[in-house]
């Protein structure tokens, strides 16, 4: 991963989307994909997904709360599945049923959380 590209993406702000933009195409997805951690997986070219592991439940919840804080600041909210010592995050723009730049911005910001 090129960290200079990742840093630029993580410095952007999510733009509100009310369904009036097209979902990213495969080429655009691949371009943004190169700017986030390789641990994020593309799902059917309409979602990105990543799993995080932790030593205990408290660390898990601390991480979830940090992600929630970022999501609130950005106005873009992931689906999070919380387990003991593990969190799965799925990102996509619900209003269009696919990926937008916002999803990759939030992924890059999540990548910067020190876990």
Secondary structure, 3 states (H helix, E strand, C coil): CCHHHHHHHHCCCCCCCCCCCCCCCHHHHHHHHCCCCCCCEEECCCEEEEEEECCCHHHHHHHHHHHHHHHHHHCCCCEEEEECCEEEEEECECCCCECCHHHHHHHHHHHCCCC
